[in-house]
């Protein structure tokens, strides 16, 4: 496995960010909720827009490919890892500002932290997000949602930077939100912050609703075992978990990867699973569901890294 980042480039990054925010040959298992994935050539943790633009400029000049990472949820990194530079936003873009019902949030802020802070200020609209793992940036790009709520319903503007350093802002309409999609998916951009419009509500009512949703998740989802969340998109007119159960695949295993007995829409790492195990199990589930019901399940987890 040959890395793509020369030592002189690493030295430039260390000079820019400090050695503690440049992690060489970093195992991606440390940065994904699945707890698997091979090493990245380097993981960097910029703090703020200026540092981010400088990192992107350096990567462009040196022709180093980049991959953007939040908290590593909804993600499978292949066993050979990622060639190039991983830019980790979590922790470095944690702005949180309130002005009445308007909220500005940095892309690296966790959804759980954001929704809790809004609840404490009696702001309603983000209750659905309390138990969704990941960061604000990732949630906006994929229009994350649950329990009849989604980011599209609260987002007003999205600030992002193109890989060439240009900073741009989209309004809600320009984001072209759909089911688990937005206009920014698969574009060379990095979300840096968002503005949301929430509603003033009753603090106790909001907190009670969030507690209820959290308990529902605990009852129905395998939150205590490493996973990437729900693996498959919901097919029109069906529930993925039900189709998987009907195909006899709940509890199916490949290596250390298992279709959860608690929720068939989840694949969990029961210990020692590799990305190859998980990907093989996804294919097996898709095959068996297609044979049983004729429905083609589409994975909603992102797969990255060297094949």
ZAMARGU-4260 file (C-alpha; in steps of 0.2 Angstrom, whole numbers, plus 5000, padded with zeros to 4 digits):
<rodrens>
0) 5000/5000/5000 | 5008/5016/4994 | 5003/5033/5002 | 5000/5048/4991 | 5006/5061/5003
5) 5025/5065/5003 | 5034/5069/5019 | 5037/5087/5013 | 5018/5089/5011 | 5015/5082/5029
10) 5028/5095/5035 | 5018/5109/5027 | 5002/5103/5035 | 5011/5101/5052 | 5018/5119/5050
15) 5000/5125/5046 | 4990/5116/5059 | 5003/5110/5072 | 5009/5092/5074 | 4995/5086/5085
20) 4982/5090/5072 | 4990/5080/5058 | 4989/5061/5060 | 4999/5051/5048 | 4994/5033/5043
25) 4979/5035/5055 | 4968/5019/5057 | 4950/5025/5051 | 4943/5012/5063 | 4946/5026/5076
30) 4936/5038/5067 | 4920/5028/5061 | 4905/5022/5071 | 4907/5005/5063 | 4925/5004/5072
35) 4932/4997/5056 | 4943/5003/5041 | 4961/5003/5036 | 4973/5018/5038 | 4972/5035/5029
40) 4988/5042/5023 | 4984/5057/5034 | 4970/5064/5044 | 4970/5083/5048 | 4959/5093/5060
45) 4957/5111/5054 | 4949/5124/5066 | 4939/5137/5056 | 4937/5142/5038 | 4954/5150/5036
50) 4963/5135/5041 | 4951/5124/5030 | 4954/5135/5015 | 4973/5134/5017 | 4972/5115/5019
55) 4962/5114/5003 | 4974/5126/4994 | 4989/5115/4999 | 4980/5099/4993 | 4976/5107/4977
60) 4994/5113/4974 | 5001/5096/4978 | 4988/5086/4969 | 4983/5077/4984 | 4965/5070/4984
65) 4954/5074/4999 | 4940/5066/5008 | 4929/5075/5021 | 4924/5067/5037 | 4912/5071/5051
70) 4910/5059/5065 | 4911/5044/5053 | 4893/5038/5055 | 4884/5031/5039 | 4901/5027/5033
75) 4911/5011/5028 | 4930/5013/5025 | 4937/4998/5015 | 4951/4988/5024 | 4965/4995/5013
80) 4960/5013/5020 | 4960/5029/5011 | 4974/5036/5000 | 4976/5055/5001 | 4970/5067/5014
85) 4956/5065/5026 | 4949/5082/5033 | 4940/5079/5049 | 4927/5093/5053 | 4921/5086/5070
90) 4927/5097/5084 | 4934/5110/5073 | 4918/5119/5067 | 4908/5120/5083 | 4900/5137/5082
95) 4883/5138/5090 | 4874/5155/5091 | 4856/5160/5095 | 4846/5175/5090 | 4828/5172/5095
100) 4822/5157/5085 | 4836/5158/5073 | 4851/5147/5076 | 4868/5146/5068 | 4878/5130/5069
105) 4895/5124/5064 | 4896/5109/5053 | 4907/5100/5065 | 4894/5101/5079 | 4885/5085/5084
110) 4867/5084/5080 | 4864/5078/5098 | 4873/5093/5106 | 4864/5105/5094 | 4846/5097/5097
115) 4849/5097/5116 | 4855/5115/5116 | 4840/5121/5106 | 4828/5111/5118 | 4836/5120/5133
120) 4831/5137/5125 | 4813/5130/5122 | 4816/5130/5103 | 4806/5117/5094 | 4809/5109/5077
125) 4824/5098/5080 | 4817/5086/5092 | 4819/5072/5078 | 4837/5074/5078 | 4841/5070/5096
130) 4846/5052/5093 | 4854/5054/5075 | 4872/5051/5076 | 4884/5062/5066 | 4887/5081/5063
135) 4877/5095/5057 | 4887/5096/5040 | 4884/5078/5036 | 4866/5079/5041 | 4862/5093/5030
140) 4871/5085/5015 | 4861/5069/5016 | 4845/5078/5023 | 4845/5067/5038 | 4828/5064/5046
145) 4818/5053/5058 | 4801/5052/5065 | 4793/5063/5052 | 4806/5077/5054 | 4821/5081/5043
150) 4834/5094/5041 | 4825/5102/5025 | 4811/5108/5037 | 4823/5118/5048 | 4837/5124/5037
155) 4837/5142/5030 | 4854/5144/5023 | 4870/5133/5021 | 4887/5140/5020 | 4900/5129/5011
160) 4917/5130/5003 | 4922/5123/4986 | 4938/5113/4985 | 4946/5127/4976 | 4943/5139/4991
165) 4927/5148/4985 | 4915/5151/4999 | 4896/5151/4994 | 4879/5151/5003 | 4864/5142/4997
170) 4846/5145/5003 | 4834/5131/5006 | 4827/5131/4988 | 4844/5130/4980 | 4848/5115/4992
175) 4835/5104/4982 | 4832/5093/4997 | 4824/5076/4994 | 4823/5060/5003 | 4841/5058/5010
180) 4848/5069/4996 | 4853/5087/4993 | 4861/5097/4979 | 4878/5096/4988 | 4880/5077/4987
185) 4894/5071/4976 | 4900/5089/4974 | 4918/5095/4978 | 4912/5105/4993 | 4913/5106/5012
190) 4899/5112/5022 | 4905/5124/5036 | 4890/5131/5044 | 4871/5132/5043 | 4857/5144/5048
195) 4841/5137/5055 | 4824/5144/5058 | 4815/5135/5073 | 4799/5139/5083 | 4797/5145/5101
200) 4789/5131/5111 | 4787/5124/5129 | 4804/5118/5136 | 4796/5104/5146 | 4786/5098/5131
205) 4801/5098/5120 | 4812/5089/5132 | 4798/5076/5135 | 4796/5073/5116 | 4815/5071/5114
210) 4815/5058/5129 | 4801/5048/5121 | 4810/5047/5104 | 4826/5042/5113 | 4818/5028/5122
215) 4810/5022/5106 | 4827/5021/5098 | 4834/5012/5113 | 4820/4999/5112 | 4821/4997/5093
220) 4839/4999/5088 | 4855/4991/5093 | 4863/5007/5099 | 4876/4998/5111 | 4885/4989/5096
225) 4896/4997/5083 | 4886/5000/5067 | 4884/5013/5053 | 4865/5015/5057 | 4852/5010/5045
230) 4861/5002/5030 | 4847/5003/5017 | 4836/5016/5010 | 4818/5014/5013 | 4811/5006/4997
235) 4794/5014/4991 | 4779/5005/4999 | 4790/4994/5010 | 4801/4994/5025 | 4819/4987/5023
240) 4819/4979/5040 | 4803/4969/5036 | 4809/4964/5019 | 4825/4957/5027 | 4816/4948/5040
245) 4804/4940/5027 | 4819/4934/5017 | 4826/4925/5033 | 4841/4936/5034 | 4839/4943/5052
250) 4854/4936/5061 | 4864/4932/5046 | 4882/4933/5048 | 4898/4935/5038 | 4914/4935/5048
255) 4911/4948/5063 | 4897/4957/5054 | 4879/4952/5058 | 4861/4958/5053 | 4855/4964/5070
260) 4842/4953/5079 | 4835/4969/5086 | 4833/4979/5070 | 4835/4970/5053 | 4839/4986/5045
265) 4855/4987/5054 | 4872/4978/5052 | 4882/4977/5067 | 4901/4974/5071 | 4900/4961/5085
270) 4919/4960/5086 | 4933/4959/5073 | 4922/4963/5058 | 4931/4970/5043 | 4924/4981/5029
275) 4925/4966/5018 | 4913/4956/5030 | 4901/4970/5030 | 4901/4973/5011 | 4899/4954/5008
280) 4884/4954/5020 | 4876/4969/5012 | 4877/4960/4995 | 4870/4944/5002 | 4855/4953/5010
285) 4852/4962/4994 | 4852/4946/4984 | 4841/4936/4996 | 4828/4951/4997 | 4828/4952/4978
290) 4824/4933/4977 | 4811/4933/4990 | 4801/4949/4986 | 4808/4956/4970 | 4813/4972/4978
295) 4831/4979/4975 | 4837/4986/4992 | 4848/5002/4989 | 4862/5005/5002 | 4862/5022/5010
300) 4879/5020/5019 | 4893/5028/5010 | 4908/5016/5005 | 4925/5024/5002 | 4943/5019/5002
305) 4955/5009/4991 | 4948/4993/4984
</rodrens>
